[in-house]
Amino acid sequence: MSLRRPTAETRARLIGAGLALAALAYHLAGLGAMGLTDDDQFYVPAAVSYAHFWAEGLDGLVHGSADGFARNAIDRRFRPNHEHPPLAKYVMGASYWLFHEKLGWLDTNPACRVGVVLLAMLCTYLVFSFGRRAFGIEAGIFAAVALNLLPRLAFHCRVPTLDLPVTTMYLFTAYAAWRAQRSLLWGVLAGPVFGLALATKLNAPFAVLPLGIYWLWRGRKQFRRTADRASIELPPFTVAALSMLLLGPLVFYLSWPWIWHDTMLRLGDYVRFHLHHYGIYLFYLGRIYGEPFAPWHAPFVLLLSSTPPMILVLAARGALSGLGAIRWRALSGLSEAAEQRDTALFLLLNALFCVGVVAFPDNPVYGGVKLFLPALPFIALLAGSGFIKLVEWLHERRSGTRWPVRLIAPAAGALLLLPATIGLWRAHPYLLSYYGPLVGGVRGAYEAGLERQYYDVFYPELAFWLSDSLPEKAKIAFEPNNKEYRSSQRYFRESGELRRDLQIVNPRDAEYLVLTHERRWRHYPELLRRYRERERLWELDLQGVPLLTVFKVH
């Protein structure tokens, strides 16, 4: 009996599944070294509360009671972090419920982080599938691997925040709309997927801007008049557009019980919260920006300085293909097929809009690349497009050599991604402090006036040192932002990484002070002057640049 060989489509899906599983293992392996962010204190309790809402509500339905879905139950369970939609917290809450409550394998915070890793796994598969269908299987593989080597994205794949989830759902929306050009099913699915993106974070609605522009551009030849009467032949995105318009808001509404009651009032509060978001400072080119906000070029500089250069170069080649779709004369020599050029334009529009929306003068810029993290999968896909063009060029020049054809793509891919791999390895686990060779690494970024770290990260390495080195009931404070560390440290106490007798107190009462070197705080220079003559007990640095310093103050 002979086994049937899998089809090309089946093999491609197996490769995609393998890449997704590899991403899962890779990010799970890095979970333990990731620090606590100042957002953990908001999203983890909310995820736990939402998980209890669904567990209690569904259990009640099984036993014939709908009380778990009554307004008082909704208000009680969804009040935590009700200023953000719930989808990411559902995923975190589901992994908390399984891995903490039911199996008891993980503490609360790591269990919630597993949910984000699962979304990173989905993001990896989507990038591979998008790249494979658009440019070929080698491009899909390269793009998926490149995605996971982007240090800022790798950090967000391992912490319980909303930025990686919305990146995944934004990409999923764009992918569904792109597939809708040839598939009625994907046209219908685009609406629910968009609704889930809306239910993840506020920046998801911006996906309609590049989609709308591309929709109009792609269908420009299909809008026409007939001789006898005016008529319009709609382009293939129509089903997706209608589905996103009709089903997207419906899925968003159904997924968020908080807005089932007082809908307009609570939606208004949701929008007002983000229109008047509390100020977060950005240190950029030696200056602190709050209001007025940082200049328009700040997001682009942050993106270019924190992305491995080889990936940027290949993405630029992919972007040229997209510009070639507009048929600029300077690009008329490009040899790509029209469909590949159009797809590269689609990717370029999405990448530019994700960054460009943040660049508007009335928008705050903060947190490194977190506000425009959804741009990174599109950059990885553009790099996949550029990579496949390089492979084709190498194939053309292979004549007369003994180099096996099938080894060209993997060898070139491994060589091109080696610098990014080394950079990621050298920066781990301080991935928010990674800067590429374009600015001279973290040392060059520091000297150029860029922030060396942000997010008030409480690293496990610090927790271990405090627990191993300080006396019983030692009093510790953090500067410049003691409040966030005081709130987030409870997860290290739960896991045993931070001794329970250690006390985090107000700076004036502290015996030991941890100075976190974030120059966005206006009083940081004064703190540095005040404590630099004190006894320095320990310092955490990356490539010689201090990230935090522990002083004995009393």
Secondary structure as UniProt FT lines:
FT   HELIX           8..30
FT   HELIX           31..33
FT   TURN            38..39
FT   HELIX           40..62
FT   TURN            63..64
FT   HELIX           67..69
FT   HELIX           71..78
FT   TURN            80..83
FT   HELIX           87..96
FT   HELIX           97..102
FT   HELIX           108..135
FT   HELIX           137..148
FT   HELIX           151..156
FT   TURN            157..158
FT   HELIX           163..179
FT   TURN            180..182
FT   HELIX           184..198
FT   TURN            199..200
FT   TURN            202..203
FT   HELIX           204..207
FT   HELIX           208..218
FT   TURN            219..222
FT   TURN            236..237
FT   HELIX           238..255
FT   HELIX           257..259
FT   HELIX           263..275
FT   STRAND          282..284
FT   TURN            285..286
FT   STRAND          287..289
FT   TURN            296..297
FT   HELIX           298..305
FT   HELIX           309..324
FT   TURN            325..327
FT   HELIX           329..331
FT   TURN            332..333
FT   HELIX           338..359
FT   TURN            361..362
FT   TURN            367..369
FT   HELIX           370..372
FT   TURN            373..374
FT   HELIX           375..396
FT   TURN            399..400
FT   HELIX           405..427
FT   TURN            428..429
FT   HELIX           431..433
FT   HELIX           437..439
FT   HELIX           441..447
FT   TURN            448..449
FT   HELIX           460..469
FT   TURN            472..473
FT   STRAND          475..479
FT   HELIX           482..488
FT   HELIX           490..495
FT   TURN            500..501
FT   STRAND          503..504
FT   HELIX           507..509
FT   STRAND          512..516
FT   TURN            519..520
FT   TURN            522..523
FT   HELIX           524..531
FT   TURN            532..533
FT   STRAND          535..542
FT   TURN            543..544
FT   STRAND          545..552
//
